[in-house]
Amino acid sequence: MHSAHQPNNTADFENAEIFILKRLQNELAETLFYHGYHHTLDVLEAAMKIADTENLSQEEKNLLRIAVAFHDAGFIYVHKDHEKKGCEMAKENLPAFGFTDEQLEIICRMIMATKIPQTAKTKLEQIICDADVDYLGREDVCQIAQTLFEESKIYSNISDEEKWDEEQIKFLKEHRYYTRYSIEKRKPGKLKYLESLYSKLSNA
């Protein structure tokens, strides 16, 4: 155990990620049809795809992975303001894995950026935000949106499908992708999805 004498940058990214992913797998409620463990894995995959198209250092990629792993961890405890709870969990747990205050700050800012409406300032924050709603521009958007609706019926008291579609339209109109990857690869699909919601409502 000579860790105290090593240079500052010795955060154990790998085990920190394993630690929180295991908790998500075991502790998230089964009624989180959208925000379940699978969502975090989906966002991780998207974040890495986007990261590959941006000029990131290995350190930045590592911090991005940890932020994604924690971004919905707050759901273990709360539904409302889960981002704030996720930050607290990161600050509570990550120092034991050798993370510095500076790293924790970057991670927490990324987590908070994903709160709707998204507010990304740095490149890392832009990537996590785009990854979090990557599905909006994909082929599987309808299936995934349905799981969010099912979850909202339980946690947000929204059961009227028409009202739900109207909320989705409002969100989609206000949302914008930040990264070049998402603008090129996801924005067209997102606009198509928005169109389909408009026509669904007008035919209702």
GIDAPE-V522206 format. One record per helix or strand. SS is the DSSP state (H for helix, E for strand). FROM is the first residue (numbers start at 0). TO is the last residue. If there is no record, write none. Layout:
# GIDAPE-V522206
{{SS,FROM,TO} {SS,FROM,TO}}
This chain:
# GIDAPE-V522206
{{H,2,4} {H,12,26} {H,36,52} {H,57,70} {H,72,75} {H,81,96} {H,100,112} {H,122,131} {H,133,136} {H,140,154} {H,160,173} {H,179,184} {H,186,202}}
